Amino acid sequence: MLVARGQVDEAFNYARDRAGSTTCLETIARLAEETLLQAGRRAEAFDRYALLAKQAGSNQSTVRALAGGYPELAPDKLLAHLIASTPGESGKWFATAKTLTRAARDHLTEQPAFAMQAALAALHGMPMGHGYELTGLDVVQAHRLAEEAAHSAQQLDEAQAIIQQVVASERPMSGWMRRALGMPRADPSPQRG
């Protein structure tokens, strides 16, 4: 009844206060998220409840559920939100690089701008050296998809600039990424004569 009257916050508080010991927080979060979505408050639904509401058996499944529920959110922004929401545990989200690469592949033709962002987000997480054991093939595939999607979206210069920033960074796995892509060192040491 509260929701029907537009009192979304009051409805959520009512449900939370009356939840018994057998009601899990995920159930309440799903109810709150759905209520906010129905009220047209997508940003608030995502910020406040989506992570708990879409919690799945693995981090990759959680990312897939969030990306599917909020397709308007760029993958790099989704990744940044997840990292910010779990202080001290950022490494677990970098395992999503393979998921982001798959999303780029799956949307390459129909949504090239989204595919580009997904591939760039995958590349952004790779040099940190956290999470899933990536291979050079993963790096090459994400790079190729980013450039193909950027070409289709007519944003090739923008994508290449972002890729250069990522591979030029000095993070734990940056050198490995550069080698996988056949790129020279970021700052070659001056030759001594």
N, C-alpha and C positions, 0 to 999 in steps of 0.2 A: 504494500500500500504506500509506503514511504517513497519507493522508487517511482510509482505512478504519479505521485505529486511532485516529482523532481527533486526530492530530498535524498540524493544519492549518498552523501556523506553520512547522514543520519541513519540510512538503511544499513550501510556497512557497519557503523558503530553498534547498531542494534544487534546485527547478526554476530559480530565479534563478541559482544558482551554476553550473549546468551548461548554461545557455543559451549557445548559440554566437553568433558575431557576426552571424548572419543572423536571430536571434530578436529581435524588437523589444520594447521595454518595454510597449507596449500589449497585446501577446499575453500577456505574463507577468501584467500587471495584470488582464486578462480572466480568466485562469486563477485567480488569487488571489481575485478578487471572487466568481467562481462557487463556488469551494471554501468561502469564508466564508459565502456565502448558503446553501449546502447544509448547513453546520454550524449554521445558525440564528443567525449572527452578523451580522445585517443592518446594524446601526449601524456596526460596524467595517468591513464591506465597503464601505459608502458613504464613511466618513471616510478610509479608507486607499487605496482603489483605484478607486472608481467614476468619478471624473473622468477618469482616464487610460484606464480600460477602456471608457468610453462616448464617448470623444473622437470627434467626427464632423467632417464637412467644413466646418461652420460652427458658430458659437456657438449659434445657434438650434437647430440639429439636435442639438447636444450637450445643451442644456437639455431638449429633447423626449425624448431617450433617457434622461436621468437622471430626469425626471418620470415617465416610463412605467415605469422599473425600480424606482422608489421612490415609489409613489403615496401612501404614508403621510406623506411629507415635505411640509409646507406650502410653497407656492411662495416666500413671503417668506424662509423658512429656507433653501431651496435657493439663492435669490439671494444671501443673506448668506454662505453657505458658498462659493459660487463667487467672490464678491468677495474673501473672506479668503484663498482658495487662490491667488489671482493678484495679489499686491501690486503696486501701480503700474499695473495694467491693468483697474481696476474698470469703466471706461467701456465696455469691450467687452461686458460682461454686461448693461448697461442696454438694449442693443438687443433684449433678450428681452421687452421690454414688449409687443410685438405678439404674440409667442408666448404670453405669459401671458394676454393678452386673448382669444386664440383658445381657449386651454384653458378660460377662464371661460365663454365662449360654448358650447363643446362639452359642458360638464358642468353647465350651469345647471339643467337639469331634474332629472337623476338624482343629482347630488352638489352641492347648492347651497352647502354649507359650504366645499367645496373650490373651487367657482367663485368664491365671495366672496373667499377668500384669494388666488386667482390674480389676480383683478381688482385687489384692493388692492395686491398686490405690483407689478403693472404700474404703477399710479398712483404708487407710492412711488418707482419709478425714473425716472419722467418728468421731474420738476423738476430733475434733475441736468444735463440738457442734453448727455448723452453719447450716443454711438452713433448708432443708426438715426435717420433724420430723421422724426420724428413729426409728425402734423398735428393740428389742433384736433379733427378727427373721431375720431382715435385716443383722445384724452383723453375726449371725450364718451362714446364707446362703453365704455371701461373704467369710467368713472363710473357709467353706466347699468347695466352688468352687475354691478358691485359692489353697487349698491342693490337690484337685482332679486333677486340671489342672497341677499343679507342678509335681505331681506323673507321669502323662502322658508325660509331657515334660522332665522328668528325671531331675528336678530341685527342688526337695522337700527340700533339706537342705537349699538352698538359700531362698526359699519362707518362710520356718519356721523361719529363722533368721530375715527376714524382718518383719514378723508378730510379733515376740517377741519384736522387736524394737518399733513397733507401739503401742502395748498394754502396754509396759513398760514406754512409754512416760507419762509425767505428763501434760496432756492437759485437758481442761474442762470436757470432757466426757470419759477419759481413764478408770476411775474406773467403770463406767457403762459398758463399753465394756468388761472389764475383768470379771465382774459379768455375763454378757450375755454369755460369752464363758466358764464360770466355771473355770477361772484362778485365782490363788492367787494374792494378792497385789504385786505390783512391788518391793517395798522395805519394807518388814515388819520391824516394829520398834523392836529394841532389847528388850528382856524381862528384867525387873528390878527384882533383887533378894532381 
